[in-house]
């Protein structure tokens, strides 16, 4: 889908490009109002993905040095994994805990950025799993001590994100396919092709499993899609353009929306982006 050098080089050009992209998207979004439509404008042709409306409940501080790749709750704490792209020498590939009250990040694990680009993470069966971007290598840690206990290999060209349905690991790789892995053998159990209105839905990035559905950030997009794991169909779409607009106003050097976390204990959902100043608590029907 996206080769390593392309994605890295594209990232290095992001501040101005992303600023323009977000502003343009927000203006377009804001200026579109059903009440202002003229009768002579034809409606969209073909099916349209149902929109999922949301509200912002609260916002919290976020460490702007973190190039967010994964976001999830475990035992009441918000864990974040980060990457270290070329052109951002201060960025580090880490796993740690983000404090919603202070915005401080407590590092638990760090990879050698000269060898690895850290990607998505997930906890399952007292283990913490981590992907790397282009090494086709994953790491397994003890969920309590964060000590590395094993490594594993995967056949996907790239590793992007992880989530779980409680039985299997679910992996994205930037394409339109989600790979379900046996947590014991780390071998593929099945592959789910994701479609939106009958067409392949690629660029699937950070993942979160919420009440039987898979939610996925779309890379370099302000949208999160809701996927039915039974057939791979996108059944809803959330447009977070307004949050991206607010984020870029606070910090013009931010990167894309990336990161959705669900706290099943409190039934709260949080979203953020790479180097964003805030983590937002959002509410929508799920």
C-alpha positions as CSV (number, residue, x, y, z in Angstrom):
1,X,0.0,0.0,0.0
2,X,2.3,2.7,1.3
3,X,6.0,1.9,1.1
4,X,8.3,2.9,3.9
5,X,10.2,5.7,2.2
6,X,7.0,7.2,0.8
7,X,5.3,7.4,4.1
8,X,8.4,8.7,5.8
9,X,9.1,11.4,3.2
10,X,5.4,12.4,3.2
11,X,5.5,12.8,6.9
12,X,8.5,15.2,6.7
13,X,6.4,17.5,4.5
14,X,3.4,17.3,6.8
15,X,3.2,20.6,8.8
16,X,2.1,22.8,5.9
17,X,0.4,20.1,3.9
18,X,-1.6,18.9,6.9
19,X,-2.5,22.4,7.9
20,X,-3.9,23.1,4.5
21,X,-5.7,19.8,4.4
22,X,-7.4,20.3,7.8
23,X,-8.4,23.9,7.1
24,X,-9.8,23.0,3.7
25,X,-11.7,20.0,5.0
26,X,-13.1,21.9,7.9
27,X,-14.3,24.8,5.7
28,X,-15.9,22.4,3.3
29,X,-17.5,20.5,6.2
30,X,-18.8,23.7,7.9
31,X,-20.2,25.2,4.7
32,X,-22.3,22.1,3.9
33,X,-25.7,22.5,5.4
34,X,-28.7,20.5,4.3
35,X,-30.9,23.6,4.9
36,X,-28.9,25.5,2.3
37,X,-29.1,23.0,-0.5
38,X,-30.8,24.2,-3.6
39,X,-33.5,22.1,-5.3
40,X,-31.6,22.0,-8.6
41,X,-28.6,20.3,-7.0
42,X,-28.7,16.5,-7.6
43,X,-28.4,14.2,-4.6
44,X,-25.3,11.9,-4.3
45,X,-25.4,8.9,-6.6
46,X,-25.1,5.6,-4.9
47,X,-25.1,4.5,-1.3
48,X,-23.6,6.8,1.4
49,X,-22.1,5.5,4.6
50,X,-24.3,6.4,7.6
51,X,-22.8,9.2,9.6
52,X,-22.3,8.7,13.3
53,X,-22.7,11.9,15.2
54,X,-20.6,12.6,18.3
55,X,-20.2,15.2,21.0
56,X,-17.1,16.2,22.9
57,X,-17.5,15.5,26.6
58,X,-14.1,16.6,27.9
59,X,-10.5,17.2,26.8
60,X,-7.2,16.3,28.5
61,X,-3.6,17.3,28.0
62,X,-1.4,15.2,25.7
63,X,2.4,15.2,25.3
64,X,3.0,16.9,21.9
65,X,6.3,15.0,21.5
66,X,4.4,11.7,21.1
67,X,4.0,10.5,17.5
68,X,1.0,8.4,18.4
69,X,0.6,4.9,16.8
70,X,-1.5,3.1,19.3
71,X,-4.0,4.0,22.1
72,X,-5.8,1.8,24.5
73,X,-7.0,1.3,28.1
74,X,-5.7,-1.5,30.3
75,X,-6.5,-1.9,34.0
76,X,-7.9,1.6,34.0
77,X,-4.7,3.2,32.6
78,X,-4.3,4.8,29.1
79,X,-1.5,3.2,27.2
80,X,0.1,4.8,24.2
81,X,2.6,3.5,21.7
82,X,4.6,5.9,19.5
83,X,6.7,5.9,16.4
84,X,10.0,7.6,15.3
85,X,9.8,8.8,11.7
86,X,12.7,10.1,9.7
87,X,12.8,13.9,9.9
88,X,11.6,14.0,13.5
89,X,14.8,13.3,15.3
90,X,13.3,13.9,18.7
91,X,10.6,11.3,18.2
92,X,11.0,7.9,19.9
93,X,9.4,4.5,19.5
94,X,8.0,3.9,23.0
95,X,5.2,2.3,25.0
96,X,4.0,4.0,28.1
97,X,1.2,5.4,30.2
98,X,-0.4,8.8,29.4
99,X,-1.8,10.5,32.4
100,X,-5.1,12.2,31.5
101,X,-4.8,14.6,34.4
102,X,-1.3,15.9,33.8
103,X,-0.5,15.0,30.2
104,X,2.7,13.4,31.4
105,X,3.9,10.2,29.7
106,X,5.5,7.5,31.7
107,X,7.8,5.4,29.5
108,X,7.7,1.6,30.0
109,X,9.4,0.3,26.9
110,X,11.6,1.9,24.2
111,X,12.9,0.4,20.9
112,X,16.1,1.3,19.1
113,X,14.9,3.8,16.6
114,X,17.9,3.0,14.3
115,X,16.4,-0.5,13.9
116,X,12.7,-0.3,14.6
117,X,9.7,2.0,14.1
118,X,7.2,1.2,16.8
119,X,3.5,0.7,15.8
120,X,0.3,-0.6,17.4
121,X,-0.1,-2.5,20.7
122,X,-2.7,-4.6,22.4
123,X,-3.0,-6.5,25.7
124,X,-4.3,-10.1,25.9
125,X,-3.9,-12.9,28.3
126,X,-1.4,-11.1,30.6
127,X,0.8,-10.2,27.6
128,X,1.5,-7.0,25.7
129,X,1.9,-7.3,21.9
130,X,3.6,-4.7,19.8
131,X,4.1,-4.4,16.0
132,X,6.9,-2.7,14.1
133,X,6.3,-0.8,10.9
134,X,8.5,-2.5,8.2
135,X,10.5,-5.2,10.0
136,X,7.8,-7.8,9.8
137,X,8.6,-8.4,13.5
138,X,6.5,-8.1,16.6
139,X,7.4,-8.1,20.3
140,X,5.7,-9.8,23.3
141,X,6.1,-8.4,26.8
142,X,4.9,-9.4,30.2
143,X,1.9,-7.2,30.9
144,X,2.9,-6.5,34.5
145,X,6.7,-6.1,34.3
146,X,6.9,-5.0,30.7
147,X,9.9,-7.3,30.3
148,X,10.3,-8.7,26.7
149,X,9.6,-12.4,26.7
150,X,9.4,-13.2,23.0
151,X,9.4,-12.0,19.4
152,X,7.3,-13.1,16.5
153,X,7.2,-12.8,12.7
154,X,4.3,-11.9,10.4
155,X,3.9,-12.2,6.7
156,X,2.2,-8.8,6.2
157,X,4.4,-6.4,4.3
158,X,3.9,-3.8,7.1
159,X,2.5,-3.7,10.6
160,X,0.2,-0.8,11.5
161,X,-2.2,-1.5,14.4
162,X,-3.6,-4.1,16.8
163,X,-6.7,-4.7,18.7
164,X,-8.5,-7.8,20.1
165,X,-11.9,-9.4,20.3
166,X,-10.9,-11.1,23.5
167,X,-9.9,-14.3,21.6
168,X,-7.7,-13.2,18.7
169,X,-5.4,-10.4,17.8
170,X,-6.7,-8.2,15.0
171,X,-4.0,-6.5,12.9
172,X,-4.1,-3.8,10.3
173,X,-1.3,-3.2,7.7
174,X,-2.5,-0.2,5.8
175,X,-4.4,-2.2,3.2
176,X,-8.1,-3.1,3.0
177,X,-7.4,-6.4,4.9
178,X,-7.5,-7.1,8.7
179,X,-5.6,-10.1,9.8
180,X,-6.8,-12.2,12.7
181,X,-3.9,-13.9,14.6
182,X,-4.0,-16.8,17.0
183,X,-2.4,-15.3,20.2
184,X,-0.7,-18.6,21.0
185,X,1.0,-19.4,17.6
186,X,0.8,-15.8,16.2
187,X,-0.3,-17.4,12.9
188,X,-3.1,-16.0,10.8
189,X,-6.5,-17.5,11.5
190,X,-8.3,-15.6,8.8
191,X,-8.2,-12.4,6.8
192,X,-11.2,-10.0,6.7
193,X,-11.5,-7.8,3.6
194,X,-13.1,-4.5,4.5
195,X,-15.5,-2.8,2.1
196,X,-17.4,0.5,2.1
197,X,-20.4,0.7,-0.1
198,X,-19.2,-2.2,-2.1
199,X,-15.6,-0.9,-2.7
200,X,-12.4,-1.8,-0.9
201,X,-11.7,0.4,2.1
202,X,-8.0,0.6,2.4
203,X,-5.7,2.8,4.6
204,X,-7.0,1.1,7.7
205,X,-4.8,2.3,10.6
206,X,-5.2,2.4,14.4
207,X,-7.9,0.0,15.7
208,X,-10.2,-0.4,18.6
209,X,-12.8,-3.1,19.3
210,X,-15.9,-1.7,20.9
211,X,-19.0,-3.8,21.7
212,X,-18.6,-6.3,18.8
213,X,-17.4,-3.8,16.2
214,X,-14.0,-2.8,14.9
215,X,-13.3,0.9,14.7
216,X,-10.5,2.0,12.4
217,X,-8.8,5.4,11.8
218,X,-8.3,6.0,8.1
219,X,-4.7,7.1,7.5
220,X,-4.3,10.7,6.5
221,X,-8.0,11.3,7.0
222,X,-10.1,12.8,9.8
223,X,-12.5,9.9,9.8
224,X,-13.0,6.7,11.8
225,X,-15.0,3.9,10.3
226,X,-17.1,1.3,12.1
227,X,-16.6,-2.2,10.7
228,X,-18.8,-5.3,11.2
229,X,-16.4,-8.2,11.7
230,X,-18.9,-10.7,10.5
231,X,-18.6,-9.5,6.9
232,X,-16.1,-6.7,6.8
233,X,-18.7,-4.0,5.8
234,X,-18.3,-0.4,7.0
235,X,-21.6,0.4,8.7
236,X,-20.8,3.9,10.0
237,X,-18.4,6.8,9.7
238,X,-17.4,9.4,12.2
239,X,-16.0,12.7,10.9
240,X,-13.6,14.3,13.4
241,X,-12.6,17.2,11.1
242,X,-13.7,19.8,13.8
243,X,-11.3,18.2,16.3
244,X,-8.4,18.2,13.8
245,X,-9.2,21.8,13.0
246,X,-9.0,22.7,16.7
247,X,-5.8,20.7,17.1
248,X,-4.0,22.4,14.2
249,X,-5.0,25.8,15.5
250,X,-3.3,25.0,18.9
251,X,-0.2,23.5,17.3
252,X,0.5,23.9,13.5
253,X,3.2,21.2,13.7
254,X,0.8,18.4,14.5
255,X,0.3,15.3,12.4
256,X,-2.8,13.3,11.5
257,X,-5.7,12.1,13.6
258,X,-4.6,8.7,15.0
259,X,-5.7,6.9,18.2
260,X,-9.0,5.7,19.5
261,X,-9.3,4.1,22.9
262,X,-12.3,2.6,24.7
263,X,-12.5,2.2,28.5
264,X,-15.0,-0.6,29.0
265,X,-15.1,0.0,32.7
266,X,-16.5,3.5,32.4
267,X,-17.9,3.2,28.8
268,X,-15.9,6.2,27.7
269,X,-14.1,6.7,24.4
270,X,-11.0,8.9,23.7
271,X,-9.4,10.1,20.5
272,X,-6.2,12.0,19.7
273,X,-3.6,12.4,17.0
274,X,0.1,12.4,16.4
275,X,1.7,15.3,18.4
276,X,-1.8,16.7,19.3
277,X,-2.0,18.9,22.4
278,X,-5.1,17.2,23.6
279,X,-6.8,13.8,24.1
280,X,-10.5,14.2,23.6
281,X,-13.2,12.3,25.4
282,X,-16.0,11.9,22.9
283,X,-19.5,10.4,23.1
284,X,-21.4,8.6,20.3
285,X,-23.8,5.7,20.0
286,X,-21.8,2.5,20.1
